[in-house]
Amino acid sequence: MRGGQRSALVENPVRTANYLAERDSRIAALRGLLASLLRDHERIVLEIGCGHGHFLTAYASAHAGAPFCAGLDIISERVRRANRKCARAGLDARLAFIHAEAAEFLSVLPGHVRLADVFVLFPDPWPKRRHHKHRLIRGEILDGLAERAAPGARLCFRTDDREYFTAARATIGGHARWRIAGGDPAASWPFEYATVFQEKAAGYQSLVAVCESSRGACG
Ligand SMILES: C[S@@+](CC[C@H](N)C(=O)[O-])C[C@H]1O[C@@H](n2cnc3c(N)ncnc32)[C@H](O)[C@@H]1O
């Protein structure tokens, strides 16, 4: 929610009530969808901010034995196009794209589901300091991911924004339950396939972090 919208909601109780009712109904629908979609899946590979789904479709195609793959995006048209791609590739049984916001998704992910690996590729950098709270790599999201991560789960992050990379590395490195893998990230990167934003980027940086049960509560 933008700052202007928030102040309008604070000032207008009817709009606040409508906003809360819409949010509750959206979250209830998401809870129902995930309960049914993930009923038979104890582990999933998750991509947050999947755009048109190129990366995860290629990943699922290349990994026939991988856990169920789920891609999230807040833009419904991107999710529709991603699901068309998934159907054309005949991957419906192993891959789905979901219209959902990351924090809301984590809040209603069924209790039996654990995250095997998580990809966050070229997320919006939100360059202005006052907008950093919208970044996907932030404490609240890292907490939620760690709470649902299987032991040894990897968080794979890639961006072409140098400042965001530095900030994300500090945030992840300072988190109690994520340890940044040493060595060359290119060597530990699980699967190379250029996303739409990667194709446009002049350069980029990557990191792989591992969820450690000894440092907290993964799994
Ligand atoms: C810059 S695009 C990158 C898309 C794709 N990963 C790529 O590399 O081509 C970032 C995507 O993240 C989505 N997004 C932003 N915030 C999100 C959130 N909180 N939850 C889920 N998706 C989000 C946006 O709608 C957008 O499609």
The ligand as an ORCA input file, in Angstrom:
! r2SCAN-3c Opt
* xyz 0 1
  C      11.515     -7.029    -11.726
  S      10.331     -8.303    -11.912
  C      11.352     -9.760    -12.166
  C      10.568    -10.894    -12.775
  C      11.406    -12.193    -13.011
  N      11.881    -12.748    -11.762
  C      12.577    -11.927    -13.934
  O      13.718    -11.980    -13.465
  O      12.327    -11.683    -15.115
  C       9.794     -8.547    -10.232
  C       8.497     -9.333    -10.125
  O       8.191     -9.529     -8.746
  C       6.795     -9.346     -8.558
  N       6.605     -8.985     -7.136
  C       6.957     -7.816     -6.551
  N       6.670     -7.839     -5.240
  C       6.127     -9.065     -4.981
  C       5.627     -9.688     -3.801
  N       5.629     -9.043     -2.630
  N       5.150    -10.946     -3.881
  C       5.135    -11.605     -5.087
  N       5.602    -11.049     -6.238
  C       6.093     -9.804     -6.186
  C       6.454     -8.245     -9.550
  O       5.091     -8.222     -9.869
  C       7.326     -8.606    -10.743
  O       6.668     -9.474    -11.660
*
